[in-house]
Amino acid sequence: MIKGIYIHIPFCHQICHYCDFNKVFFKNQPVDAYIEALGLEMKMFVEKYQQVLHVKTIFLGGGTPTALSPAQLQRLFDLIQEYIPLDHLQEFTSEANPDELTFEKLVVMKKNGINRLSIGVQSFDSDILKRLGRTHTTEHVYKTLEMAKDIGFENISIDLMYGLPGQTMDQWKDTLQKALDLNLPHYSAYSLIVEPKTVFYNLMTKGKLMLPGEDLEADMYDWLMNQMESKGIHQYEISNFAKTGYHSQHNNLYWENVNYAGFGAGAHGYVETIRYANIGPIRKYIDTVSEGAFPIQSSHEVTPTERMEEEMFLGLRKLDGINRFHFNEKFGVALDEVYGEVISKHISNGTMISTEESVAISKQGRFIGNEIFQTFLEK
């Protein structure tokens, strides 16, 4: 059953120095033609998979969906409503930049069913924002949040980043305090990963990127977890924190390793046993869809072993971990029969916790999550 849909908007008015997602500068791009191509892709997909489509969540990501004008956003929503069955829709999220989220855009979003905003704040320090290549200011954040609440948005999340170039512990504490003072229902906080083909990667290869050491980054993460918990905002995934009832339903689909569709240039999807990636170049994507073909660049049939591996390294991101009964039901084999030896090692190291119902990483394990996940991959 396909429960989630991701729609990629690859346009940005500014390219951030850490971003490696499929994106282009907005200017001189065939934006309107791209939106129409999204409609064609949705139409073809729904015609093929309508029997197994049970859409509970939609996520508009990018790039930046809010790079679109109000009229372009409206056209996108018209196409979604025309082609996607929305009878079971529970969560409809859009990513947003604080300096692009105008009153008019918010009204269009609200009117068309967006009920969750994920706003890229990253930092409340103006120097760090400039270093990241962000164009917004702290004032933009406050103004945007006020507008969104006035229009009726309640389910609002902000993204934060730590382990940034030149970032001190005091700067991180200050950003976190200002974020918590907003009393929002959801926060995501990510440590910087320097990806190839980014400005930061180029600087790093030249020895010009001064990052906090691993110990300082670990201290920042520890402070993050403790501060969130002290405010009643509970950690439910390695990088995500929420008040009760405000978990990201869409991201949960990824962590639960269920089927979802990905529409747009460079989007990824997982349908039946196939993981696929769409064509990245925008004009090639538009041309392919316009010719009536699915815009798939590459696909891979996930083997039973790979499915179990994915179940582990995605599911262990959640603090409640992997349910033993669900694993058995899904794969027809007991969890300990497949991974008992690896799990026992982590338990003895103090990095995992085991109960009759589930296995999960411990607080100690959260600091080295990626290392733990690697141990569940077939060598």
Secondary structure, DSSP 8 states (H G I E B T S, - for coil): -EEEEEEEE-EESS--TT--SS-EESTT--HHHHHHHHHHHHHHHHHHHGGGEEEEEEEEEES-GGGS-HHHHHHHHHHHHHHS--TT--EEEEEE-TTT--HHHHHHHHHTT--EEEEEEE-S-HHHHHHHT----HHHHHHHHHHHHHHT---EEEEEEES-TT--HHHHHHHHHHHHHT--SEEEEEE----TTSHHHHHHHTT------HHHHHHHHHHHHHHHHHTT-EEEETTEEE-TT---HHHHHHHTT-EEEEESTT-EEEETTEEEEE--SHHHHHHHHHTT---EEEEEE--HHHHHHHHHHHHTTBTT-EEHHHHHHHHSS-HHHHHHHHHHHHHHHTSEEE-SSEEEE-HHHHTTHHHHHHTTS--
